[in-house]
Structure formats: structure tokens, C-alpha cells
């Protein structure tokens, strides 16, 4: 009786732990992939030179950020519409539009554990 009772919850927990471990392994690879994909800036390039290159390429730049991987992102407003672009430091031109291609994987643990109605019920304090 006890063995039959523990079989199905144990298999469910096994599946959840396996999926969680695989998503964690995928998340540990993404910073390395990002680091390899980023173009490197010249050693003598100053912040002022980079900012002037970006200002020439894009009007309305409000913020320039450098990620730990070396990726440079410029945030701007064009006609009242916000935008962002990943910048090549050697030219100051856009390499790609800013986006998070792995958002499904990064949001997976939260989506797997709590659905929208469960989150709202926990916030209100209702029992399940």
C-alpha cells in the first residue's frame, strides 16, 4: 500500500527535478554563448570615443550600458517610441536589435511553479 502510494508522487517529483536541472544547465551556458558572440572593442577605445560613435549613428540616445559579457546596448527614443540596439564598439553601428531570445527558458521556473491565478491567490492570501 505504501509503495503504491509513493510511486506516482515520486515519479512526478522526478520529472520536475529533471526539468529544473535541464533548464538550469541551459541557463549556465547562455552567458558563455553571449560572451563568444560579442565583438571586442579596441584596447585604446575610450568611453568618450564610443559614445560619440553611437551618437553619430543614433539620435536621441539616453543611455549606454556595457554588460559583463562586453555587450554594449544603447537605449534611445525615436519619435517618442523607446528603442534599444546592440552596438558594435568598433563602428558604433547597430549589430542587432535588443531582445532576449531565451526568455522562455529564463522564465520557465516561475511559469512551471506558479500559474497566474495561483500568484494572485497567494498575494490576496486565499487558500488554494
C-alpha positions in Angstrom: 0.0 0.0 0.0 2.7 2.5 0.9 4.8 1.6 -2.1 1.9 2.2 -4.5 1.1 5.4 -2.7 4.6 6.8 -3.1 5.2 5.6 -6.7 3.2 8.3 -8.5 4.2 11.4 -6.4 7.8 10.1 -6.6 7.7 10.0 -10.4 6.1 13.4 -10.6 8.9 14.8 -8.4 11.5 13.1 -10.6 10.1 14.8 -13.7 10.0 18.2 -12.0 13.6 17.9 -10.7 14.8 16.7 -14.1 13.2 19.5 -16.0 14.5 22.0 -13.4 18.1 20.6 -13.7 18.0 20.7 -17.5 16.7 24.3 -17.5 19.5 25.3 -15.0 22.1 23.7 -17.2 20.8 25.6 -20.2 20.9 28.9 -18.2 24.5 28.2 -17.3 25.5 28.0 -20.9 23.9 31.3 -22.1 26.5 33.7 -20.6 29.3 31.8 -22.3 27.5 31.9 -25.7 26.8 35.6 -25.3 30.5 36.3 -24.4 31.6 34.5 -27.6 29.1 36.3 -29.8 30.1 39.8 -28.7 32.6 41.7 -30.8 35.5 43.1 -28.9 36.4 46.8 -28.7 39.9 48.1 -29.5 42.2 48.3 -26.5 42.7 52.0 -26.9 39.0 52.9 -27.3 37.8 55.4 -24.7 34.3 55.8 -23.4 34.1 59.3 -25.0 35.0 57.9 -28.4 32.5 55.1 -28.2 29.7 57.5 -27.0 30.5 59.9 -29.9 30.3 57.0 -32.4 27.0 55.9 -31.0 25.6 59.5 -31.0 26.6 59.9 -34.7 24.8 56.6 -35.6 21.7 57.1 -33.4 19.9 60.3 -32.4 18.2 60.5 -29.1 20.5 58.1 -27.2 19.7 58.4 -23.5 21.7 55.6 -22.0 24.6 53.3 -23.0 25.2 50.2 -21.0 28.0 47.6 -21.0 27.1 44.1 -19.9 29.6 41.9 -18.0 30.0 39.9 -21.2 31.1 43.0 -23.1 27.9 43.6 -25.0 27.1 47.3 -25.4 23.5 48.3 -25.6 22.3 51.8 -26.5 18.8 52.9 -25.3 17.1 55.7 -27.2 13.8 57.4 -28.1 12.9 57.9 -31.7 9.8 60.0 -32.2 8.6 59.2 -28.7 9.0 55.5 -29.2 11.6 53.8 -27.0 14.1 51.5 -28.6 17.4 49.7 -27.9 20.1 48.3 -30.1 23.2 46.2 -29.5 26.2 48.1 -30.7 29.4 47.1 -32.4 32.1 49.1 -30.5 34.5 49.4 -33.4 31.9 51.2 -35.7 29.2 52.5 -33.3 26.6 50.9 -35.6 23.8 48.6 -34.6 24.6 44.9 -34.8 21.2 43.7 -33.8 18.0 44.9 -32.1 18.0 44.4 -28.4 15.9 41.4 -27.4 16.0 38.4 -25.1 15.8 35.3 -27.3 15.9 32.9 -24.3 13.1 34.5 -22.3 11.1 31.3 -22.4 13.9 29.4 -20.7 14.7 32.1 -18.2 11.0 32.5 -17.2 10.4 28.7 -17.1 10.9 28.0 -13.4 8.4 30.7 -12.5 5.9 29.6 -15.1 6.3 25.9 -14.1 5.7 26.5 -10.4 3.1 29.3 -10.3 0.3 30.0 -12.8 -1.2 33.4 -12.9 -4.2 32.6 -10.7 -2.0 30.9 -8.1 0.2 34.0 -7.8 -2.8 36.3 -7.4 -4.3 34.0 -4.8 -1.1 34.0 -2.8 -1.0 37.8 -3.0 -4.5 38.0 -1.7 -4.0 35.3 0.9 -6.7 33.0 -0.2 -6.2 29.3 0.4 -5.9 27.0 -2.6 
